[in-house]
Amino acid sequence: MKTKQTIAVIGAAGSMGSAISRSLSKGNYRLLLYANQQEKTRTLIGQIKAVQPSADVEAMDCKVQASWEADIIILAVPFEAEKEVAEKIREMANQKIVISISNPLNSSYDGLVTRPDTSAAEELQKLLPNSKVIKAFNTSFAANFSTPVIDGKQADAFIAGNDDEALQTVAELVAVAGFNPVVAGDLSASRILENMQLLLIRLGMKYNYNWLAGWKILHN
């Protein structure tokens, strides 16, 4: 039997963090949930246990401790918070998979704050040079995690990174969460993925998708 991996979700009380935590609680993982709002984290764990009584999940009161215990670290925080978190967990994240889910949107949702020649994930890799940064879960809305099948089709979830083994590990996470994993390329592909979610958000606002919309690649 495959060894149970420990996953730290930093920012677990947010809409995306809680959605990811709920989805991964179905898998053979030990989940360590951290958020600034500890009461929300405890409430989330109670909700998870009500649906998945056997889920191996616990609240952590320190992001550094959670990262130290984890095999995989998911940063479910906004882009503007990633630098501060990265600086605190850098040593604990050495040689570990760190998943970037953020989209560096500007305040008017009509562009990204990053330069065209970089991405949130690539900036995080610079902050964590000894970690295996993977872009994942950024092209999905929080509502997709409870409804990954939309209009009869399983939504795709795109992944980008420079380490093949890490990409495979994250692809398994994505599948457990209910999505069809698609490896888009190396970490530079995250520039495209972050723009894809910007487009999806703008389309959702224009056509009133009610934050339940996703990408699907159709092919032979």
C-alpha positions as CSV (number, residue, x, y, z in Angstrom):
1,M,0.0,0.0,0.0
2,K,1.3,3.5,-0.9
3,T,2.6,5.5,2.0
4,K,0.2,8.1,3.2
5,Q,1.4,11.6,2.3
6,T,1.0,14.6,4.5
7,I,-0.4,17.7,3.0
8,A,-0.3,21.2,4.6
9,V,-3.0,23.6,3.3
10,I,-1.9,27.1,4.2
11,G,-5.0,29.4,4.0
12,A,-7.4,26.5,4.6
13,A,-10.3,28.8,5.8
14,G,-10.6,30.7,2.5
15,S,-13.0,29.6,-0.2
16,M,-10.4,27.8,-2.3
17,G,-8.5,26.5,0.7
18,S,-11.6,25.0,2.2
19,A,-12.8,23.6,-1.1
20,I,-9.4,21.9,-1.7
21,S,-9.3,20.5,1.8
22,R,-12.8,19.0,1.5
23,S,-11.9,17.4,-1.8
24,L,-8.6,15.9,-0.7
25,S,-10.1,14.6,2.6
26,K,-11.5,11.8,0.3
27,G,-8.0,10.6,-0.5
28,N,-5.4,8.6,1.4
29,Y,-3.8,11.7,2.8
30,R,-3.1,13.3,6.2
31,L,-4.2,16.9,6.0
32,L,-2.8,19.7,8.2
33,L,-4.9,22.8,7.9
34,Y,-3.7,26.2,8.9
35,A,-5.4,29.6,8.6
36,N,-5.3,32.9,10.5
37,Q,-8.9,32.3,11.5
38,Q,-8.4,29.2,13.7
39,E,-12.1,29.0,14.6
40,K,-13.0,28.7,10.9
41,T,-10.5,25.9,10.5
42,R,-12.0,24.0,13.4
43,T,-15.4,24.5,11.9
44,L,-14.2,23.2,8.5
45,I,-12.7,20.1,10.1
46,G,-16.0,19.4,11.8
47,Q,-17.8,19.7,8.4
48,I,-15.2,17.4,6.8
49,K,-15.6,14.8,9.6
50,A,-19.4,14.9,9.3
51,V,-19.1,13.8,5.6
52,Q,-15.8,11.8,5.9
53,P,-15.6,10.4,9.5
54,S,-12.4,8.5,8.7
55,A,-10.6,11.6,7.3
56,D,-7.2,12.1,8.7
57,V,-7.3,15.9,9.2
58,E,-6.2,18.3,12.0
59,A,-5.9,22.0,12.6
60,M,-2.4,23.6,13.0
61,D,-1.8,26.8,14.8
62,C,1.5,27.5,13.0
63,K,2.2,27.5,9.3
64,V,5.9,26.8,9.9
65,Q,5.1,23.6,11.9
66,A,2.5,22.5,9.4
67,S,5.1,22.9,6.6
68,W,7.8,21.1,8.5
69,E,5.5,18.0,9.0
70,A,4.2,18.1,5.4
71,D,5.4,16.3,2.3
72,I,3.4,18.7,0.1
73,I,2.5,22.3,0.9
74,I,-0.5,24.0,-0.8
75,L,-0.4,27.8,-0.6
76,A,-4.1,28.6,-0.8
77,V,-3.4,32.3,-0.3
78,P,-3.7,35.4,-2.5
79,F,-0.8,36.3,-4.7
80,E,0.1,39.3,-2.5
81,A,0.4,37.1,0.5
82,E,2.7,34.5,-1.0
83,K,6.0,36.3,-0.4
84,E,5.4,36.6,3.3
85,V,4.4,33.0,3.6
86,A,7.3,31.8,1.5
87,E,9.8,33.7,3.6
88,K,8.5,32.0,6.7
89,I,8.4,28.4,5.4
90,R,11.5,28.5,3.1
91,E,13.7,26.2,5.2
92,M,10.8,23.9,6.0
93,A,9.9,23.6,2.3
94,N,13.3,22.5,1.2
95,Q,13.0,19.8,-1.6
96,K,9.3,19.6,-1.0
97,I,6.4,20.1,-3.5
98,V,4.8,23.5,-3.0
99,I,1.6,24.1,-5.0
100,S,0.8,27.7,-6.2
101,I,-2.9,28.2,-6.8
102,S,-2.9,32.0,-6.9
103,N,-3.8,34.2,-9.9
104,P,-2.2,37.6,-9.8
105,L,-5.2,39.6,-10.7
106,N,-5.4,43.4,-10.6
107,S,-8.1,45.1,-8.6
108,S,-10.3,45.7,-11.7
109,Y,-10.1,42.1,-12.9
110,D,-9.0,43.2,-16.4
111,G,-5.4,42.2,-16.2
112,L,-2.6,40.6,-14.2
113,V,-0.1,42.5,-12.0
114,T,2.8,40.3,-13.0
115,R,4.9,41.1,-16.1
116,P,4.3,39.1,-19.3
117,D,7.6,37.3,-18.9
118,T,6.8,35.8,-15.5
119,S,4.0,34.4,-13.4
120,A,2.9,34.0,-9.8
121,A,4.3,30.5,-9.8
122,E,7.6,31.5,-11.2
123,E,7.9,34.3,-8.7
124,L,7.2,31.8,-5.9
125,Q,9.9,29.5,-7.3
126,K,12.4,32.4,-7.0
127,L,11.4,32.8,-3.4
128,L,11.7,29.0,-2.8
129,P,14.7,28.0,-4.9
130,N,15.1,24.6,-3.2
131,S,11.4,23.6,-3.5
132,K,9.5,22.0,-6.4
133,V,6.9,24.6,-7.2
134,I,3.9,23.3,-9.2
135,K,1.1,25.4,-10.6
136,A,-2.3,23.7,-10.0
137,F,-5.9,24.4,-9.0
138,N,-5.7,27.9,-10.4
139,T,-8.0,27.4,-13.4
140,S,-10.9,26.2,-11.2
141,F,-13.4,28.1,-9.2
142,A,-14.1,27.0,-5.6
143,A,-17.6,25.8,-6.6
144,N,-16.0,23.4,-9.1
145,F,-14.6,21.3,-6.4
146,S,-18.1,20.2,-5.2
147,T,-19.3,20.0,-8.8
148,P,-16.3,19.0,-11.0
149,V,-18.7,17.6,-13.6
150,I,-20.3,20.5,-15.5
151,D,-22.9,19.9,-18.2
152,G,-22.1,16.2,-18.1
153,K,-18.3,16.8,-18.7
154,Q,-15.5,16.4,-16.1
155,A,-13.6,19.7,-15.9
156,D,-10.0,19.7,-16.7
157,A,-7.4,21.0,-14.2
158,F,-4.1,22.1,-15.6
159,I,-0.7,21.6,-14.0
160,A,2.7,23.1,-14.8
161,G,6.1,22.5,-13.2
162,N,9.7,21.6,-13.8
163,D,9.9,18.3,-12.0
164,D,8.4,15.3,-13.6
165,E,7.9,13.3,-10.4
166,A,6.3,16.2,-8.7
167,L,4.0,16.8,-11.6
168,Q,2.8,13.1,-11.4
169,T,2.3,13.5,-7.6
170,V,0.2,16.6,-8.1
171,A,-1.7,15.0,-11.0
172,E,-2.9,12.3,-8.5
173,L,-4.0,15.1,-6.1
174,V,-6.0,16.7,-8.9
175,A,-7.7,13.4,-9.8
176,V,-8.6,12.8,-6.2
177,A,-10.2,16.2,-6.1
178,G,-12.4,15.1,-9.0
179,F,-10.8,16.8,-12.0
180,N,-9.1,15.5,-15.1
181,P,-5.5,16.4,-14.7
182,V,-3.7,17.9,-17.8
183,V,0.0,18.6,-17.6
184,A,0.4,21.8,-19.6
185,G,4.2,22.0,-19.5
186,D,7.1,23.4,-17.5
187,L,6.6,26.2,-14.9
188,S,6.6,28.9,-17.6
189,A,3.3,27.5,-18.9
190,S,1.8,28.9,-15.7
191,R,1.8,32.3,-17.4
192,I,-0.8,31.0,-19.8
193,L,-2.8,29.2,-17.1
194,E,-3.0,32.4,-15.0
195,N,-4.3,34.3,-18.0
196,M,-6.8,31.5,-18.7
197,Q,-8.4,32.0,-15.3
198,L,-8.4,35.7,-15.9
199,L,-10.4,35.1,-19.0
200,L,-12.7,32.7,-17.3
201,I,-13.4,35.2,-14.5
202,R,-14.1,37.9,-17.1
203,L,-16.4,35.7,-19.0
204,G,-18.2,34.7,-15.8
205,M,-18.8,38.3,-15.0
206,K,-20.0,39.0,-18.5
207,Y,-22.3,36.0,-18.9
208,N,-23.2,35.3,-15.3
209,Y,-21.8,31.8,-14.9
210,N,-22.4,32.1,-11.2
211,W,-18.8,31.0,-10.5
212,L,-19.5,27.5,-11.8
213,A,-17.5,27.2,-15.0
214,G,-14.5,25.3,-16.1
215,W,-12.2,24.4,-19.0
216,K,-12.4,21.3,-21.1
217,I,-10.0,20.3,-23.9
218,L,-11.9,18.5,-26.6
219,H,-9.8,16.2,-28.8
220,N,-9.7,12.9,-30.7
